[in-house]
């Protein structure tokens, strides 16, 4: 990638907006465990549903990190580039600390969505960390 493309991407609110949209949609569509008392469910299907529902990222972390990245995206959109980049960098780093290891384990089990979310968080860490620590240019209002 060229340096100009990276500079343009690190001043855009689109990457954290996409990440937050995917996290919020994941939080809304996450599976819930089957009731063990539900009629017609075997013990194996209840254990499988419980395992899938307890896998990371959890619904709470999807909503928490989704709304914080949405806020960071809005800060960048509102021409607060330095604060928005630092905020997005910090919360994307926290997402990786909380869910990064579990996403690798999920990929081994055949679930690629958590790994994809971690890759997007890593991209935000790279883009906005560079913009926050080594700013190349600022948006002029």
Secondary structure as GFF3:
##gff-version 3
##sequence-region A 1 141
A	DSSP	alpha_helix	3	10	.	.	.	ID=ss1
A	DSSP	alpha_helix	14	29	.	.	.	ID=ss2
A	DSSP	alpha_helix	43	54	.	.	.	ID=ss3
A	DSSP	alpha_helix	59	77	.	.	.	ID=ss4
A	DSSP	alpha_helix	81	108	.	.	.	ID=ss5
A	DSSP	alpha_helix	113	133	.	.	.	ID=ss6
###
